[in-house]
Amino acid sequence: MTIDSNRSVDEDDLPDAALFWRWVGKATRPVVGWVLLAIAALVILIGWYGISGESNPAKQLPYLVSAGVLGVVLAVVGAYFLGTEELRRDSGRLDRLERMVNELHVTLLAREDAPPPVKATPSTTSPNGGVYVILTGSDTYHRPECAMVASKPNTSMLAASSIERRQLTPCALCEPSLVDAP
């Protein structure tokens, strides 16, 4: 494919057709929704005008059925177009927010001088000799190498028996297990 006699365009230089049509659909969906709602209002208004000109209820029925049903269907379809686009926009916002929270979580827990947190399983032996760490005033216990407590000054060491007696909960990040303790 050539644009002019001096330049040629490869297939890779052309925009993706599917991406273009997704953009067109996303851009026109709210407009189509509002247009359908306007047409629905106009059809219902025409039906009302037709009913108001007839004094005989038998002659009003065709206006009521045709304009009323068509108007309601158009209004529902228009509201569907508007509602689905709003849901898609909200879903995209939530996905971006979730990614940002996950990045923030990783950034806050990252330390250059500490190894990554160790995931514990009940079948492994405890590398810390049955000693765990707790922050002052907290009800969660951690492994000593856990990133949540590694750089905190207000920590204290606890044995597994103290943890059981105080009914502390394990850290969700390092997942210490009292089964690991000797």
Phi, psi and chi 1 to 4 in degrees:
 res  aa     phi    psi   chi1   chi2   chi3   chi4
   1 MET       -  132.4  174.9  179.1 -174.9      -
   2 THR  -121.0  143.5   60.0      -      -      -
   3 ILE   -92.5  -48.2  -68.2  179.8      -      -
   4 ASP  -140.0 -178.3   59.9   24.2      -      -
   5 SER   -71.3  -19.9   59.7      -      -      -
   6 ASN   -95.0  -23.0  -62.8  -26.9      -      -
   7 ARG  -124.3  139.4 -112.7  176.9   72.0 -167.5
   8 SER  -121.5  152.1   79.4      -      -      -
   9 VAL  -114.8  130.1  175.4      -      -      -
  10 ASP   -82.2  165.5  -66.6  -26.0      -      -
  11 GLU   -62.6  -32.0  -72.5  -73.2  -36.1      -
  12 ASP   -69.2  -22.8  -65.0  -23.2      -      -
  13 ASP   -81.0  -16.5  -66.8  -21.5      -      -
  14 LEU   -79.3  146.8  -65.2  175.1      -      -
  15 PRO   -69.4  155.1   19.8  -26.0      -      -
  16 ASP   -70.2  125.2 -175.4   17.2      -      -
  17 ALA   -66.1  -39.2      -      -      -      -
  18 ALA   -64.6  -39.3      -      -      -      -
  19 LEU   -64.1  -40.0 -177.8   64.0      -      -
  20 PHE   -62.3  -46.1  170.7   74.2      -      -
  21 TRP   -70.2  -30.7  -72.7  111.1      -      -
  22 ARG   -64.2  -41.4  -95.5 -166.1  -51.8 -107.3
  23 TRP   -64.4  -42.4  174.6   80.5      -      -
  24 VAL   -62.1  -45.0  167.6      -      -      -
  25 GLY   -62.6  -42.1      -      -      -      -
  26 LYS   -66.9  -36.8 -174.3  176.7 -178.7  180.0
  27 ALA   -75.7  -33.4      -      -      -      -
  28 THR   -94.5  -15.8   59.0      -      -      -
  29 ARG   -56.0  -49.0 -175.1  177.4  -65.1  -91.7
  30 PRO   -65.1  -35.6  -18.6   28.0      -      -
  31 VAL   -64.9  -44.5  174.1      -      -      -
  32 VAL   -61.8  -40.4  169.6      -      -      -
  33 GLY   -60.9  -47.0      -      -      -      -
  34 TRP   -67.2  -36.9  -75.8  113.0      -      -
  35 VAL   -64.7  -43.4  166.7      -      -      -
  36 LEU   -63.7  -38.3  -73.1  174.3      -      -
  37 LEU   -65.8  -37.4  -74.9  175.0      -      -
  38 ALA   -67.0  -42.8      -      -      -      -
  39 ILE   -63.7  -39.4  -67.9  171.8      -      -
  40 ALA   -61.3  -43.8      -      -      -      -
  41 ALA   -63.1  -40.0      -      -      -      -
  42 LEU   -65.9  -42.8 -176.3   64.3      -      -
  43 VAL   -64.1  -42.7  166.1      -      -      -
  44 ILE   -65.5  -38.3  -68.5  172.0      -      -
  45 LEU   -64.8  -42.1 -176.5   66.0      -      -
  46 ILE   -64.3  -40.7  -70.4  170.6      -      -
  47 GLY   -62.4  -41.9      -      -      -      -
  48 TRP   -63.5  -41.4  172.6   80.7      -      -
  49 TYR   -63.2  -39.2 -177.9   72.7      -      -
  50 GLY   -65.6  -39.6      -      -      -      -
  51 ILE   -67.8  -40.5  -71.6  173.7      -      -
  52 SER   -67.4  -21.8   67.9      -      -      -
  53 GLY   -85.1   -9.0      -      -      -      -
  54 GLU  -110.9  130.5  -66.5  -69.1  -25.5      -
  55 SER   -91.5  -22.1   60.0      -      -      -
  56 ASN   -85.0  120.6 -175.3   -1.1      -      -
  57 PRO   -60.3  -27.6  -22.8   30.9      -      -
  58 ALA   -67.2  -32.1      -      -      -      -
  59 LYS   -83.6  -16.0  -69.2 -174.6  177.0 -179.5
  60 GLN   -79.7  -27.2  -68.9  177.6   -6.9      -
  61 LEU   -57.9  -44.0 -166.3   58.4      -      -
  62 PRO   -61.0  -38.9  -22.8   30.6      -      -
  63 TYR   -64.2  -43.5  -71.4  106.9      -      -
  64 LEU   -62.8  -45.5 -179.6   65.2      -      -
  65 VAL   -70.0  -51.9  170.1      -      -      -
  66 SER   -68.6  -50.9   62.6      -      -      -
  67 ALA   -73.0  -38.8      -      -      -      -
  68 GLY   -66.6  -48.3      -      -      -      -
  69 VAL   -67.0  -47.0  169.3      -      -      -
  70 LEU   -61.9  -41.3 -179.2   62.4      -      -
  71 GLY   -63.7  -42.7      -      -      -      -
  72 VAL   -66.4  -42.9  167.7      -      -      -
  73 VAL   -62.1  -45.6  167.4      -      -      -
  74 LEU   -62.8  -39.1  -73.4  172.6      -      -
  75 ALA   -65.5  -40.9      -      -      -      -
  76 VAL   -65.7  -43.8  166.6      -      -      -
  77 VAL   -65.5  -41.9  172.1      -      -      -
  78 GLY   -62.7  -42.3      -      -      -      -
  79 ALA   -65.8  -34.3      -      -      -      -
  80 TYR   -62.1  -46.6  171.3   77.5      -      -
  81 PHE   -60.4  -44.3  -84.5  105.4      -      -
  82 LEU   -67.0  -43.2  -69.9  174.5      -      -
  83 GLY   -67.5  -42.1      -      -      -      -
  84 THR   -66.7  -36.6   55.7      -      -      -
  85 GLU   -67.2  -38.3 -175.7   56.7   35.2      -
  86 GLU   -65.9  -40.1 -172.3   64.9   28.3      -
  87 LEU   -64.1  -40.8  -73.7  173.7      -      -
  88 ARG   -63.9  -40.9  -71.8  179.1 -176.4  178.0
  89 ARG   -65.2  -42.9 -167.6  174.3  -43.6  130.3
  90 ASP   -64.7  -39.0  -73.1  -14.8      -      -
  91 SER   -62.6  -42.4  175.6      -      -      -
  92 GLY   -63.0  -40.5      -      -      -      -
  93 ARG   -63.7  -43.2  -73.1 -178.0 -162.0  140.4
  94 LEU   -65.0  -39.2  -72.9  174.1      -      -
  95 ASP   -62.6  -44.2  -70.8  -17.1      -      -
  96 ARG   -63.5  -41.5  -77.6 -168.2  -53.6  -85.5
  97 LEU   -64.9  -40.8 -167.3   61.9      -      -
  98 GLU   -64.2  -41.4 -174.9  176.7  -12.5      -
  99 ARG   -62.6  -41.2  -83.0 -166.4  -50.9  -86.8
 100 MET   -65.4  -40.3  -71.0  170.4   34.8      -
 101 VAL   -65.4  -41.4  166.1      -      -      -
 102 ASN   -64.3  -41.5  -74.2  -23.4      -      -
 103 GLU   -63.6  -41.0  -71.1  172.6    9.4      -
 104 LEU   -64.2  -41.1 -179.7   62.3      -      -
 105 HIS   -61.3  -45.9 -177.5 -101.0      -      -
 106 VAL   -64.6  -41.2  168.4      -      -      -
 107 THR   -65.7  -42.3  -57.4      -      -      -
 108 LEU   -68.6  -31.2  -71.6  174.4      -      -
 109 LEU   -90.7   -9.9  -65.1  179.8      -      -
 110 ALA   -77.9  132.6      -      -      -      -
 111 ARG  -131.8  138.5  -74.0 -169.9   34.9 -145.9
 112 GLU   -73.5  -32.7  -66.1  176.3   10.8      -
 113 ASP   -93.1   -2.3   59.6  -20.9      -      -
 114 ALA  -109.7  145.2      -      -      -      -
 115 PRO   -71.1  161.0   25.6  -32.4      -      -
 116 PRO   -63.1  152.5   17.4  -25.4      -      -
 117 PRO   -60.3  144.6   12.8  -19.5      -      -
 118 VAL   -93.7  126.9  177.7      -      -      -
 119 LYS   -82.7  122.9  -66.4  -74.4 -176.9  179.8
 120 ALA   -95.5  146.7      -      -      -      -
 121 THR  -126.2  150.9   59.1      -      -      -
 122 PRO   -60.3  -19.9  -22.8   29.8      -      -
 123 SER   -83.6  -12.8   63.3      -      -      -
 124 THR   -87.0  159.4   60.9      -      -      -
 125 THR   -89.3  154.6   59.5      -      -      -
 126 SER   -77.3  117.7  177.9      -      -      -
 127 PRO   -75.7  -13.3   27.0  -31.6      -      -
 128 ASN   -98.3    9.4   56.3   18.6      -      -
 129 GLY    69.8   24.4      -      -      -      -
 130 GLY    81.9   14.6      -      -      -      -
 131 VAL  -107.7  133.5  176.6      -      -      -
 132 TYR  -124.6  167.0  -61.5   94.2      -      -
 133 VAL  -117.3  143.3  178.1      -      -      -
 134 ILE  -135.6  140.8 -176.9  170.7      -      -
 135 LEU   -79.6  144.4  -75.2  169.2      -      -
 136 THR   -60.7  126.9  -54.1      -      -      -
 137 GLY    85.2    4.7      -      -      -      -
 138 SER  -103.3  159.0  174.2      -      -      -
 139 ASP  -113.8   21.2   61.7  -13.6      -      -
 140 THR  -118.7  133.6  -54.7      -      -      -
 141 TYR  -107.4  154.7   65.7   96.8      -      -
 142 HIS  -134.6  163.2  -52.0  -96.0      -      -
 143 ARG   -74.6  153.7  -67.8  177.7  179.3  -92.3
 144 PRO   -61.2  -29.8  -23.6   31.7      -      -
 145 GLU   -88.3    5.6   66.5  -89.2    6.4      -
 146 CYS   -64.6  135.6 -179.8      -      -      -
 147 ALA   -66.1  -21.3      -      -      -      -
 148 MET   -71.1  -27.2  -65.9  -68.0  -74.3      -
 149 VAL  -122.2   -3.6  -65.0      -      -      -
 150 ALA   -62.1  -35.4      -      -      -      -
 151 SER  -108.4   10.9   63.0      -      -      -
 152 LYS   -88.9  135.1  -54.9  -84.4 -173.2  -24.3
 153 PRO   -81.3  -24.7   27.1  -32.4      -      -
 154 ASN   -96.1   58.0   54.1  -12.9      -      -
 155 THR  -115.3  158.7   59.9      -      -      -
 156 SER  -140.6  153.9   58.2      -      -      -
 157 MET   -91.3  141.7  -57.4  -64.1 -107.0      -
 158 LEU  -133.7  147.6  -72.6  177.1      -      -
 159 ALA   -87.7  162.9      -      -      -      -
 160 ALA   -60.0  -35.8      -      -      -      -
 161 SER   -65.1  -36.4   59.0      -      -      -
 162 SER   -68.5  -36.4  -62.5      -      -      -
 163 ILE   -65.6  -43.5  -69.0  170.9      -      -
 164 GLU   -64.8  -40.8  -71.9  175.3  -13.0      -
 165 ARG   -66.0  -40.0 -172.3  177.4   68.8 -110.0
 166 ARG   -85.1   -5.4  -68.0  170.8   61.9  178.9
 167 GLN    54.8   53.8  -63.8  178.7  -16.1      -
 168 LEU   -83.9  155.7  -60.1  176.3      -      -
 169 THR   -99.2  146.3   57.5      -      -      -
 170 PRO   -75.8  152.3   23.6  -29.8      -      -
 171 CYS   -66.7  137.6  169.7      -      -      -
 172 ALA   -76.2  -20.1      -      -      -      -
 173 LEU   -82.9  -53.3 -178.3   65.8      -      -
 174 CYS   -93.4  -12.1   66.6      -      -      -
 175 GLU    47.6   62.1  -64.2  179.1  -15.7      -
 176 PRO   -72.8  148.6   28.0  -34.0      -      -
 177 SER  -128.9  130.0  175.3      -      -      -
 178 LEU   -69.9  -16.2  -65.9  179.0      -      -
 179 VAL   -66.6  -27.3  175.4      -      -      -
 180 ASP   -69.0  -25.9  -64.1  -15.9      -      -
 181 ALA   -70.1  144.1      -      -      -      -
 182 PRO   -73.8      -   16.6  -20.0      -      -
